[in-house]
Amino acid sequence: MNSLLVFVGVCAVLALVALQLYTLRKVRRIDTNTWEHTQQINRTLDNLFRQQESLLAVYTDLRLEHSLLQTRSWAGSPDLLAAIVREVQTSHPKLVVECSSGVSTVVLARALQLNGQGHVYSLEHEPVYASKTRQELARHGLSDWATVIDAPLVPCATDMGEKSWYDLSGLPEVSIDMIVIDGPPETTGPLARYPAGVLLFPKLAQKACVFLDDADRPAEREAVSLWLHRYPELTHTQVPCEKGLAILR
């Protein structure tokens, strides 16, 4: 009888210990998840604050009289727009080529207007977006500073295989001082933005720069690596923007 009681007691103690260990593990897991969620919330709030600061900087530097279109989803983020404005203010480009039109087209055109020189040629494969951008340029009184080119995606032969890229027949044969690449969408195929290096980089002026949005994505990182291999004279800076920004000079 005593042995049975001892056995039952030991089993009870072991069960209690097991329950305590299980509870401790659950508490630790909850604590870890809570910490991770807190960090995620903090990162989200920090980014929101940075975007608000950047948007305020854009409005202040450009002295805009009318509101910009929304800067969420596919549109250029405020920190990208602020970086573009600083570049235009510093380097005073005369000709800018933009891959994909939108709020960034208005920002570029206004920055050039304040400089008193320059023109933006924006390649757009979606007629609806092209029309909307032209309307926004007119609303801001910037139609003389930017041209939105209807540039449907067409097959393009590259050393990485055939890609879909903007039809460049509407783009003047001129030296380019600045390129802003925010298209085409990655859904158009792998390495969707790589052809910019094949078709546009040979047109770059001596002190030109290239801004690549969404540069934290794997495809854009690979494109940058391929560009640097193809054009070893270029330098590369990775800027910690919301979607990642790669700057080539």
N, C-alpha and C positions, 0 to 999 in steps of 0.2 A: 504493500500500500504506500509505504514511504517513497519507494522508488518511482511509483506512478505519479505521486504528487510532485516529486522533484522533476520528473520528465515534463509534466504539464507546466510547471513553473518556468522551466528553461524555455519551453516552446513559447510561452506567453511573453517572456522577456525578449526572445529573438524576434517575435512578431512585432513587439513594441519598437524595438530598435529598427527593424525594417521599415515600419511605418514612419518613424522619425526621419530616417534617411530619405525615404521617398518624398516626404513633405519638404525636407530641406532642399532636395533637388528641384522640386516644383517652385519653391520660393526663389531659389537662385535663378531659375529660368525666367520667372516673372520679373525678377529684378533686372536681369540682362535685357529682356525685351523692353522693359520700361526705359532703361538707359538708352537703348538703341532708338526707340521712338522719340525720346527727348532730344537726342542728338539730331535726328531727322527733322524734328520741328524747329530746332535752333538753326539748322542749315537753311530750311525753307524761309524762316523769318529773316535771316541774314541776307539771303538772295533777294527777297522782296524789298528789303531796305536798300540794297545796292542798286536794284533796278529803278527804284523811285529816285534815288540820288542821281543816277545816270540820266533819267528822263528829264529831271529838273535842269541838269547841266545842259542838255540838248536845247531845251526851250530858252534857257538863259543865253547861251552862246549864239544861237541863231536868231534870237529876238523875234520869234514867230508871232504873227498876228492872228493866226488861225490854228486850230487844234490839228494834231496829227492823227492818222488812222491808228487803230489798236496795234500794240506791239507784242501781242501774245501769239501762241500757236506757231504758224509758219512764218510770221512776220519777223523781221530783224529785232532782236532784243534791245532794250535801251542801252545796255553797256556796249553792245556792238556799234550802235548808232553814235554813241559818245566817242568811241575810239575812231570812227570814221571822220567825225567832225574835227577832232584834234589833228588827225593826219592831214586833212585838207587845209586846215589853218596853218599848219607847219610847213608842208612841202609845196603848197600852191600848185597843184597839178593843173595842166591845161586841158588834158583830155582823159576822161574816166570812162571805162567800160564796166558795165554792171551786168551780171548774169542773174536774171530774175528781177522784175520790177516790184515796186511797192513803196512803203513808207521810207525806205532807205533812198529811193530815187529822189523824193522830195527833200530829204535831209542833205543829200549830196548837192542837189541843184541850189539849195539855199546857201550852203557853205561856199560854193563857187561864186554865187552872186555877191556875197559879202566880200569875197576876195577881189571881185571886179574882173575876173577872167575865168575861162574854162567852160567845158560842156560835158554833159553826161550822155552816153549812149547806152540805153538799157535794153537788153535782149529779153524778150518775153514770149514764151510759146503758147500762153493761154490768152486768146483774144479778149476774154472778159476782164482779166486782170490788167491787160494792156490798156483797155479803155478806162478802167477805174483809175489807174495811175495817171493817165493823161488828164482826167477830170480833176484829180487832186493837184496836179501841177498847175492847172489853170486857176483853181481856187486860191492857190497861194501866189499867183502871179509869177510863176516860174517856168512857163512854157518855153521861153526863149533860152533857157539854160539846160534843158534836158530833152532828149528825143527817145521816145519809147518805140523800139523797133519790133514789129511783128516778126518773130523768128521761130517758126515751127521746128520741132525736133526732127532731124533727118539723120540717116545713117552716116556714121563717120568712121573712117578707118584709122586705127591707132596701133601702136606696137603692142597694146594689150587686148587686141581684138576689136571687132566692130562695136561701136557705141552709138547711142542716140545723143545728138548734140544740136545746139542751136544753128539754124541756117544763118550764116554770116554774110549772105549776099547784100544785106542792107546796111552793113557796117562799113564806114569809109576806110580806105586804106591809109591810115595815119599812124603815127607813133603814139603809143599808149603810155601815160604816166602813172595810172593807177587802175587796178582791176579789183572789183568787189564780187566775189563768187558766193552766191547763195542759191544756186540752182544749177541744173534741174533737180527735181526731187529724187531722193534715193530710190523711190519706187519705179523709176524709169529703167533701172538696171544696175548691175554691180559697177562700182567705180564710176558712178554717174557723172562726177565732176572732173574726172581725170582729163578729158579732152581739152579742157581749158589750157593745160600746159602745152599740149601739142599744137593747138590752133592760135592761141592768143599770146603765149609767152614770147614767141619769136618777134612779136610786134612791140615788145616793151622798150621804152626809152632807157637811157643809161642809168638813171637814178630812180627808176620806177619801183612801185611796191604792189604787192598782191595781198588782199585780205580774203581769207577763206573762213566762212561761217560754218558752224556745226563741226568744228575741227576736233571735237572729242570723240566723234564716232569712228569706229574702226575703218570704214571705207575712206573717210577723209584723211585719216592718219596714213593709210597706205598710199593714197594719192600724193600726199606731201612727200613721203619717202621716195616715191618714184620720180617726182619732179626734181627733187634734190639730186638724185642720181643722174637724171637726164641733163640738168643744168647745174653743174657743181659750183658755178660762180654765185649762185643764190645763197643767201643766209636765211635762217629760219628762227622765228621766235614764237613760242606757244604762250598765248595770253589767257589768263584764267577768267574768261567770260562765261556767262550762263550756259551757252551751248558750245563753248570752246572757240577760240579764235587763233588761227595760224596766220602769221605775217611773214611774207617772203620779200626780200629786198635784193 
